[in-house]
Amino acid sequence: PLFGAFLKNCQRLALHLIEERNADPSLGGRYGSMLITVSTYWENRNPRVSAQWARMLKRFGADADTVHPDTGKSSRQLVTEGVVKIDYPEIWLEFAAD
């Protein structure tokens, strides 16, 4: 559901999912990671919008070291191992710098 909110660019729904439905802000989207999702290119998506999402996710505790149930790896591991290429390093560093 959180990924669907991202695709529709509905931050209000995302806030509802996180605050009221206890959605994990780290999980969903590409490779099961919202962090990777907002740090990679999407057709017809302005990177500034992705940066807004990144700030929101981080504010609610999104963590590059959260292990994803589907892959058994964290977002940081997927990036470090070269499984994922980050298109917007300035957004990724908001999560990975910690």
Backbone bond lengths (Angstrom), bond angles and torsions (degrees), N, CA, C in turn:
res aa  C-N    CA-C-N  psi(-1)  N-CA   C-N-CA  omega(-1)  CA-C   N-CA-C  phi
1 P - - - 1.450 - - 1.531 114.09 -
2 L 1.344 117.17 -37.23 1.459 119.83 -179.19 1.530 110.14 -65.47
3 F 1.308 116.34 -38.80 1.458 120.82 177.63 1.529 110.20 -64.16
4 G 1.320 117.47 -40.02 1.461 121.05 177.09 1.521 111.26 -61.15
5 A 1.320 116.46 -40.53 1.465 120.44 176.89 1.526 110.11 -61.77
6 F 1.337 116.54 -39.27 1.463 120.51 177.75 1.529 110.50 -63.55
7 L 1.323 116.80 -47.20 1.466 120.34 -178.83 1.524 111.68 -59.50
8 K 1.324 116.34 -35.97 1.471 121.14 178.50 1.532 111.90 -87.48
9 N 1.328 115.77 -2.54 1.465 122.95 -176.26 1.533 110.79 52.35
10 C 1.305 114.73 48.99 1.463 121.29 -179.45 1.530 108.91 -111.20
11 Q 1.323 115.55 85.44 1.457 119.91 -178.77 1.525 111.91 -66.56
12 R 1.304 116.72 -28.09 1.464 119.73 177.36 1.529 110.80 -61.96
13 L 1.332 116.12 -44.01 1.463 120.10 176.91 1.529 110.46 -64.66
14 A 1.319 116.28 -42.04 1.465 119.92 179.07 1.530 110.80 -59.32
15 L 1.316 116.84 -43.93 1.463 120.15 178.02 1.519 111.06 -61.42
16 H 1.309 116.61 -41.54 1.468 120.60 177.46 1.533 110.31 -60.74
17 L 1.326 116.14 -46.07 1.465 120.03 -178.76 1.528 111.68 -62.38
18 I 1.322 115.97 -40.96 1.465 120.29 -178.05 1.531 110.78 -74.31
19 E 1.320 116.17 -48.88 1.470 119.86 -174.30 1.527 113.56 -77.90
20 E 1.314 117.22 -40.10 1.463 120.56 -173.48 1.530 113.69 -99.55
21 R 1.314 116.89 -30.32 1.463 120.91 -176.50 1.524 112.95 -108.91
22 N 1.335 115.85 4.18 1.471 122.73 176.74 1.525 114.02 58.67
23 A 1.326 116.54 34.82 1.466 119.60 174.58 1.527 108.54 -65.40
24 D 1.313 116.69 140.22 1.461 121.75 177.80 1.522 107.59 -80.00
25 P 1.337 119.05 119.92 1.466 121.28 -177.15 1.530 113.73 -67.29
26 S 1.316 116.99 -9.76 1.469 120.21 178.35 1.524 112.33 -87.43
27 L 1.326 117.27 -20.69 1.466 120.27 -169.22 1.523 113.06 -106.62
28 G 1.350 114.79 141.61 1.459 122.37 176.72 1.510 110.81 125.71
29 G 1.299 117.09 157.39 1.454 120.49 174.90 1.515 113.92 85.06
30 R 1.316 114.94 -153.74 1.464 121.30 -177.99 1.518 110.73 -59.86
31 Y 1.312 115.07 131.59 1.469 122.08 -179.58 1.523 111.42 54.65
32 G 1.321 117.33 22.95 1.458 121.43 -179.74 1.509 113.99 73.50
33 S 1.324 117.09 14.85 1.457 121.87 -172.75 1.524 112.25 -124.88
34 M 1.306 116.65 117.12 1.462 119.61 174.01 1.530 110.65 -67.61
35 L 1.324 117.31 -28.05 1.455 120.45 179.48 1.522 110.55 -66.44
36 I 1.325 116.40 -44.19 1.461 120.76 175.92 1.522 109.85 -66.69
37 T 1.317 116.59 -39.38 1.459 121.33 -179.67 1.524 111.46 -57.06
38 V 1.317 117.62 -48.03 1.471 119.39 -177.46 1.525 112.83 -79.06
39 S 1.331 117.24 -12.11 1.474 121.16 -179.07 1.523 113.11 -98.61
40 T 1.327 116.93 2.16 1.461 120.46 -179.22 1.526 110.92 -120.98
41 Y 1.310 115.25 159.57 1.465 122.93 -175.89 1.523 112.10 -66.76
42 W 1.313 115.48 136.61 1.462 123.38 172.38 1.515 107.03 -130.12
43 E 1.323 116.84 129.69 1.461 120.95 178.47 1.525 109.57 -58.59
44 N 1.314 115.01 137.12 1.468 122.72 179.46 1.525 113.59 65.19
45 R 1.331 117.76 23.02 1.470 121.06 178.55 1.522 108.28 -121.56
46 N 1.304 116.25 121.05 1.450 122.13 177.36 1.534 108.63 -72.15
47 P 1.332 118.08 131.66 1.470 119.93 179.30 1.528 113.32 -57.46
48 R 1.320 117.44 -26.50 1.475 119.24 177.94 1.526 110.88 -64.54
49 V 1.330 117.02 -34.82 1.460 120.78 176.97 1.528 109.30 -66.70
50 S 1.321 116.19 -42.84 1.470 119.60 177.45 1.525 110.69 -61.98
51 A 1.331 117.03 -37.32 1.470 120.53 178.24 1.528 110.97 -64.94
52 Q 1.322 117.34 -36.69 1.470 120.44 176.25 1.527 110.14 -62.76
53 W 1.323 115.39 -43.64 1.465 119.56 178.05 1.523 110.35 -62.46
54 A 1.314 117.00 -41.67 1.467 120.74 -179.83 1.524 110.76 -59.22
55 R 1.325 116.57 -45.03 1.469 119.95 179.51 1.530 110.93 -61.97
56 M 1.326 116.09 -41.45 1.460 119.63 179.23 1.531 110.37 -64.31
57 L 1.333 116.88 -46.90 1.462 120.40 -179.15 1.526 111.11 -60.77
58 K 1.322 115.49 -42.55 1.469 119.09 179.91 1.526 110.67 -64.75
59 R 1.315 116.65 -40.99 1.470 120.87 179.37 1.533 111.14 -57.63
60 F 1.324 116.58 -30.33 1.463 120.92 -179.34 1.528 112.67 -98.14
61 G 1.328 116.85 12.24 1.451 119.97 170.39 1.517 117.15 97.29
62 A 1.331 118.09 15.31 1.470 119.24 176.19 1.522 109.05 -56.77
63 D 1.326 115.77 138.02 1.459 121.54 -171.36 1.525 110.22 -136.02
64 A 1.321 116.29 128.00 1.469 121.75 -179.27 1.525 112.20 -66.28
65 D 1.334 117.88 -14.02 1.461 120.97 -178.10 1.535 113.42 -101.96
66 T 1.328 117.14 5.17 1.461 120.38 175.20 1.525 108.72 -67.12
67 V 1.314 117.27 126.94 1.466 121.71 179.48 1.526 108.64 -80.88
68 H 1.318 115.97 130.04 1.461 122.17 -177.43 1.524 109.86 -89.32
69 P 1.323 116.95 129.29 1.464 120.65 -176.48 1.536 113.60 -58.52
70 D 1.327 117.08 -33.58 1.469 120.03 -177.06 1.521 112.96 -72.41
71 T 1.333 116.90 -35.99 1.466 120.12 -175.55 1.519 113.22 -105.13
72 G 1.337 116.93 -21.08 1.465 120.36 -175.15 1.519 112.32 72.84
73 K 1.332 116.42 12.20 1.467 121.41 -179.38 1.521 108.92 -130.03
74 S 1.311 114.64 159.13 1.465 120.00 176.15 1.530 109.59 -87.75
75 S 1.313 115.44 165.65 1.474 120.13 175.74 1.524 109.87 -58.69
76 R 1.323 115.87 -42.44 1.468 119.83 -179.55 1.537 110.33 -59.97
77 Q 1.338 117.30 -42.96 1.468 120.27 178.78 1.529 111.18 -62.91
78 L 1.319 117.34 -43.75 1.465 120.52 -179.59 1.523 111.66 -61.11
79 V 1.320 116.27 -38.36 1.467 120.02 178.96 1.533 110.40 -73.71
80 T 1.325 116.71 -46.47 1.465 121.02 -178.62 1.524 112.03 -61.25
81 E 1.335 116.29 -38.05 1.467 120.97 -179.78 1.527 112.84 -79.23
82 G 1.324 117.58 -2.97 1.457 120.78 177.89 1.523 114.60 80.20
83 V 1.320 117.21 10.64 1.468 120.71 177.12 1.525 109.56 -66.84
84 V 1.323 115.95 -34.35 1.460 122.88 -178.03 1.515 109.57 -122.30
85 K 1.326 115.58 137.40 1.466 121.35 173.36 1.524 107.16 -102.64
86 I 1.323 115.88 123.16 1.461 121.81 179.61 1.531 108.83 -84.04
87 D 1.321 116.63 124.76 1.462 121.59 -179.78 1.528 112.38 -87.33
88 Y 1.315 116.40 -26.77 1.467 121.14 -178.39 1.524 109.45 -122.61
89 P 1.346 116.74 80.75 1.469 119.68 -176.99 1.522 113.02 -59.80
90 E 1.320 117.56 -30.07 1.464 119.36 179.26 1.527 111.34 -65.52
91 I 1.320 117.26 -31.27 1.465 120.39 175.64 1.523 109.57 -77.06
92 W 1.324 117.09 -45.57 1.467 121.33 -179.35 1.524 111.23 -57.03
93 L 1.328 117.14 -40.86 1.469 120.81 -177.59 1.517 112.87 -64.33
94 E 1.340 117.60 -21.73 1.461 119.23 174.84 1.529 110.88 -60.98
95 F 1.323 116.50 -30.00 1.469 121.30 179.36 1.521 111.78 -96.71
96 A 1.303 116.47 -43.01 1.465 121.78 -170.01 1.520 113.91 -80.85
97 A 1.309 117.76 -17.24 1.460 120.45 -177.68 1.519 112.76 -69.60
98 D 1.327 117.32 -20.01 1.481 120.68 -176.34 1.489 111.73 -66.87
